[in-house]
Amino acid sequence: MIHDNQEISYRSNNVLGVFIGVLVGGLAGAITMLLLAPQSGKDTRMQIHKRGIELRDRTTEMVEDVMSQVQSSRDKLTMSGREKLQELKHQGQELVAEQLDHVSEVAQAGKKAIQGP
């Protein structure tokens, strides 16, 4: 059975892994492009600049997506915790009411016993 915390941790690790993979892949591609480029240095620099901007934009999007997922997961956990708290509070109130009824019954029986038959 997977707990909510484990599931969120797994998702966070998975998203982080994808993010790191994209970053490393982008850097590897840029280095390969530099080494194998059949064009002039000026053209290569311009292409690197454009790719850098694209990579920055994609990274920004991924970070925003991850942050959105983290916030959503946090909100779900908060709501779940509040629901559990309300449930436990309700159960506690029911137990207190039952115990008060029981104490009242015992007190009434004691009162009758003291007053006699």
C-alpha positions as CSV (number, residue, x, y, z in Angstrom):
1,M,0.0,0.0,0.0
2,I,1.4,3.4,-1.0
3,H,0.8,6.3,1.4
4,D,0.0,9.7,0.1
5,N,3.4,11.0,1.2
6,Q,5.3,8.2,-0.6
7,E,3.3,8.9,-3.7
8,I,4.1,12.6,-3.7
9,S,7.7,11.9,-2.9
10,Y,7.8,9.5,-5.9
11,R,6.2,12.0,-8.2
12,S,8.6,14.8,-7.0
13,N,11.6,12.5,-7.6
14,N,10.3,11.5,-11.0
15,V,9.7,15.1,-12.1
16,L,13.1,16.1,-10.7
17,G,14.7,13.2,-12.6
18,V,13.0,14.4,-15.8
19,F,14.2,17.9,-15.2
20,I,17.8,16.8,-14.6
21,G,17.6,14.6,-17.7
22,V,16.4,17.5,-19.9
23,L,19.1,19.7,-18.5
24,V,21.9,17.2,-19.0
25,G,20.6,16.3,-22.5
26,G,20.5,19.9,-23.5
27,L,24.1,20.4,-22.3
28,A,25.3,17.3,-24.1
29,G,23.5,18.4,-27.3
30,A,25.1,21.8,-27.1
31,I,28.6,20.3,-26.6
32,T,28.1,17.9,-29.5
33,M,26.8,20.7,-31.7
34,L,30.0,22.7,-30.9
35,L,32.3,19.8,-31.7
36,L,30.6,18.7,-34.9
37,A,29.4,22.0,-36.3
38,P,30.2,22.4,-40.0
39,Q,29.6,26.2,-40.0
40,S,31.5,29.3,-39.0
41,G,32.1,30.3,-35.3
42,K,29.7,33.3,-35.6
43,D,26.9,31.1,-36.9
44,T,27.6,28.5,-34.3
45,R,27.5,31.1,-31.5
46,M,24.2,32.4,-32.8
47,Q,22.8,28.9,-32.9
48,I,24.1,28.3,-29.3
49,H,22.5,31.5,-28.2
50,K,19.1,30.5,-29.7
51,R,19.3,27.0,-28.2
52,G,20.3,28.5,-24.8
53,I,17.2,30.7,-24.9
54,E,15.0,27.7,-25.9
55,L,16.5,25.6,-23.1
56,R,16.0,28.4,-20.6
57,D,12.4,28.8,-21.6
58,R,11.7,25.0,-21.4
59,T,13.4,24.8,-18.1
60,T,11.3,27.7,-16.8
61,E,8.2,25.9,-18.0
62,M,9.2,22.7,-16.3
63,V,10.0,24.5,-13.0
64,E,6.6,26.2,-13.1
65,D,4.9,22.9,-13.8
66,V,6.8,21.2,-10.9
67,M,5.9,24.1,-8.6
68,S,2.2,23.8,-9.6
69,Q,2.3,20.1,-8.9
70,V,3.9,20.6,-5.6
71,Q,1.3,23.2,-4.6
72,S,-1.5,21.0,-5.8
73,S,-0.1,18.0,-3.8
74,R,0.3,20.3,-0.7
75,D,-3.3,21.4,-1.0
76,K,-4.5,17.9,-1.3
77,L,-2.5,16.8,1.8
78,T,-3.8,19.8,3.7
79,M,-7.4,19.0,2.8
80,S,-6.9,15.3,3.6
81,G,-5.4,16.3,7.0
82,R,-8.3,18.6,7.8
83,E,-10.9,15.9,6.8
84,K,-9.1,13.4,9.1
85,L,-9.0,16.0,11.9
86,Q,-12.8,16.7,11.6
87,E,-13.5,12.9,11.5
88,L,-11.4,12.3,14.6
89,K,-13.0,15.3,16.3
90,H,-16.4,14.0,15.6
91,Q,-15.5,10.5,16.8
92,G,-14.1,12.0,20.0
93,Q,-17.3,14.0,20.6
94,E,-19.4,10.8,20.1
95,L,-17.2,9.0,22.6
96,V,-17.5,11.8,25.2
97,A,-21.3,11.8,24.7
98,E,-21.5,8.0,25.2
99,Q,-19.3,8.2,28.3
100,L,-21.4,11.0,29.8
101,D,-24.6,9.0,29.1
102,H,-23.0,6.0,30.8
103,V,-21.9,8.0,33.8
104,S,-25.4,9.5,34.1
105,E,-26.9,6.0,34.0
106,V,-24.6,4.8,36.7
107,A,-25.2,7.9,38.8
108,Q,-29.0,7.4,38.5
109,A,-28.6,3.7,39.4
110,G,-26.5,4.7,42.4
111,K,-29.1,7.3,43.5
112,K,-31.8,4.7,43.3
113,A,-29.7,2.3,45.3
114,I,-29.1,4.8,48.0
115,Q,-32.8,5.8,48.2
116,G,-33.8,2.2,48.7
117,P,-36.3,-0.1,47.2
